[in-house]
Amino acid sequence: MNSLNDGSYRFSVLPGTRDHRGFFIQETTYELVDVSDAGWARICLDSAACYYVDPANIRAS
């Protein structure tokens, strides 16, 4: 993961990554927002597109 000056982290996801509902998500760069108590990583593409994914599907970009 790459740390930006504002303390956020940017990374990409592995090919074939699905969100918590089972839908495939786009292979691009995301920002890590937080990790839920259930273990899902909340990642956001922008202010309108966020997803919960398995943290094992995150890779350094």
Order of alpha helices (4+ residues) and beta strands (2+ residues): beta-beta-beta-beta-beta-beta
